[in-house]
Amino acid sequence: MIMKNILVLTDFSKNAENAAEVGLKLGSKLQANLLLFNTYVTNSVVPFVGEPWEAEDLIWGEDDSKDNLNKTALQLKNLAGQLDANDYRPLILCDNGEGKLGTIIPDLIHKQKIEMVVMGARSSNPDDDNIFGSDLSSVIQKTTRPIFVVPSKMDPDQLKKVIFATDFDKADMKAIHYLVKLGEALNFELEIVHIVHPDKAEKTKSKNEIALEEQVTRLKYPKIIYHEVKGDDVVENILRIYADSGAGVLALVHHQHAFITRLFHRSVTKKILDNQELPLMVFPSRMS
């Protein structure tokens, strides 16, 4: 599978450093280059009665951003030298921009031909949170490419199984095909879990559900498992299945349309993201 660019969002925190290393290893297996991206602010003067006060601890300008991006890129280039001889050596590119990620990322994804977004999980310390706190939800809401949210400790070389939780919406099939391609490159088992509400379990399946189930059975991927689970607490069931399976990543689709559906799936995504140590791949329903 040949991918284009993996976008690694960084705020230069420890979690972001780990996410960048994971992005490098993914790039080496997927034949993808890395684009390190950081947002910065330039508000260095705080209004004050009398003379303006220079708030040095608030300054985070373009020059600082570029310096830190170059340092991160150098670290990754050194790590690339430790990759297996047969692995692809990703090119490390750097870019930055001023403003909110939710505003910047759609245009960035389009212009840079991004295949996947990698970012660190939120820090457990609110004071350490930058882009991986308030901006995480806006990135998920605005992106058209899969987002891989990486916790503080994760090694993609140890990835043996991925759980994909689905309610068999049409958007889910795109995500399943994407995961199959990833599985072919990374050699992991894909377990598709269809969580069915108890009240619906005895009713006739919809044409959409039947069609999607048939598509899953036709996938020519030997390491795929599919089963249904009854339960009314979606998040509890997803997390229980993930924990019991020994999987390395949980994947799901985040729906970005239809008011009621959006609220429901936003709640599910948010609750799952609250688990700081859970490697999570989020597929946008508007995935291009």
NUMILO-690911 format. One record per residue (C-alpha): x, y, z; residue in one letter. Coordinates in steps of 0.001 Angstrom, whole numbers, plus 500000, padded with zeros to 6 digits. Each point is the difference from the previous one (the first is absolute). Example, Ala and Ser with C-alpha at 12.3 -4.5 7.8 and 13.67 -1.06 7.14 Angstrom:
2
512300495500507800A 501370503440499340S 
This chain:
288
500000500000500000M 501574503301498927I 498837502994501958M 500833503634499376K 500639502074503142N 499333499303503649I 499176503253501770L 501501500071503491V 498526502780502134L 502364501085502728T 500102502423502916D 503485498718500981F 498712498324503173S 501133496518501069K 496770498496498685N 500575501751496675A 503564498672499824E 498737496457500461N 497314500547497347A 502670501240497574A 502065496846500592E 496913497863499363V 499367502013496823G 503562499272498860L 499580496250500492K 496646500041498216L 501551501911497126G 502784497438499718S 497471497165499613K 497540501894497816L 502566501673497722Q 498751503413501088A 501856503218500731N 499414502070503134L 498799503584500224L 500607501483503440L 497583502844500659F 499723502477502862N 497682502932500611T 501294503126501680Y 498704503280501393V 501551503444499743T 498164501880502769N 503022501171501948S 498645503265501409V 497305500025502684V 497879503215500217P 500693501796503275F 499245503441501469V 503023502147499242G 502963498336498290E 499344496673498202P 501266496943501849W 502039497425498059E 498721496589501124A 503088497917499195E 498462496758501241D 497185500406497436L 502223500580497007I 499953497084497572W 500742501400496600G 500897498700496584E 503752499946500642D 499612497935503174D 497678497666498130S 502479499481497165K 502897499415502405D 498098497314501888N 498774498384496792L 503586499749498744N 501123498437503300K 497195497431499826T 500813499245496357A 503668499421500875L 499026497583502782Q 497790498066497603L 502716499848497346K 502332498485502594N 497329497446500932L 499479499181496325A 503552498709499947G 498911497268502433Q 497194498672497790L 500239496556498456D 502104499881496861A 497000499018497859N 497787502803501303D 499292503203498109Y 501819503072501329R 497345502739500200P 500879503524498986L 499435502384502921I 498288503223498942L 499116502955502237C 497311502661499845D 498146502311502378N 497153502462500061G 498338502581502196E 496542499336501380G 497746497174501086K 500552496501498662L 496300499532499320G 500174502910497551T 503352499128498446I 499785496239499590I 497435499638497133P 502096502079497607D 503219498374501233L 498667496506499332I 498905500964496496H 503211501768498959K 502453497534501543Q 498192496830498858K 499726498638503523I 499079496347500482E 499967499846503785M 500255502401502950V 502048498949503044V 499864501883503281M 500697499318503662G 497275499208502492A 498968502717502410R 502280500425502975S 498660499004503411S 501335503348501229N 497770502852498693P 502943502404500233D 501863497914497422D 497168499961497502D 500350502130496891N 498693498704496671I 499112496659501545F 497422501486502343G 497416502416498684S 501073499714496350D 499721496210499828L 496219500018499641S 500131502694497283S 502597498026498045V 497813496874500155I 496976502020498939Q 501708501746497060K 502291497351498519T 499268497824496986T 502810497514500729R 500434497397502761P 501479501249503269I 502270497775502079F 500009501199503636V 503141498579501627V 500352499610503802P 503221500627501904S 501165496402499561K 499454498146496756M 502164497999497609D 498426499290496584P 502422497091499587D 498001498223502718Q 496637500581498297L 498387496572499549K 496274500779500011K 497648502910499281V 496406500148501251I 497568501871497763F 496695500865501708A 497175500556497530T 496266500608499706D 500268499220496271F 499411503444498619D 501098500436496361K 503040502015501125A 501181497007502018D 500737497948496902M 502532502586498799K 501718499735503358A 500033496201499823I 501621500048496536H 502605502459501300Y 500752497775503001L 500369496962497738V 502637501859497967K 501782500992503204L 499799496414501208G 501627498750496801E 502924502352500625A 500274499599503786L 498845496362500244N 497393500371502741F 496750498158500649E 496847502058499442L 497066499248502277E 496759501675498901I 497499500325502826V 496404500910499196H 498399501211503221I 496244499476499858V 497497501492502433H 497991497217501760P 496674501436498789D 501174499800496409K 501752496656500117A 496899497899499291E 498702502188497179K 500666499477496319T 503278501518498860K 499855502965497694S 501028499695496361K 502977502222500786N 501186497702502802E 499584496889497836I 501893501600497111A 502863501084502225L 500245496573501654E 500219498421496557E 502781502414499034Q 501954499038503117V 499735496297499178T 501311500694496475R 503145501769501198L 503041497970499003K 501885500535503235Y 500808496808501938P 500416501682503388K 496504501398500454I 497370499084502602I 496404501231500153Y 497415499580502754H 497032501732501644E 499709501019503638V 496748500939501720K 500024502915502421G 498404503348500728D 503108501786501334D 502071500518496867V 503117501396501673V 500062497394502768E 499675497180497469N 502680501413497704I 502507500461502828L 499254496564501486R 500486498247496670I 503192501972499370Y 501436499090503414A 499046496310499741D 501384499616496464S 503548501148500690G 499785502306496966A 502515502773499471G 497693502569498363V 496303500830500167L 498460501446496822A 496609501618499423L 498202502423497705V 499161503476501293H 496863501269498269H 500147503649498989Q 496475500406498648H 496357499532501019A 499276501873503244F 498861497099502208I 502563497564498588T 502764502566500404R 499159500584503648L 499917496266500684F 503310499222498331H 501671503105501384R 499103498759503480S 501393496523499233V 503227501421498565T 500436502404502913K 499509497315502636K 502490497724498308I 502526502831499614L 499786500563503756D 502024496792500336N 503463501537499672Q 501882496747499365E 497754498646497254L 501475499996496461P 497101501193497870L 499470500322496259M 497103502292499138V 498497499901496523F 497971503057498970P 496670499225498367S 500954502473497268R 503213498124499204M 501167500798496496S 
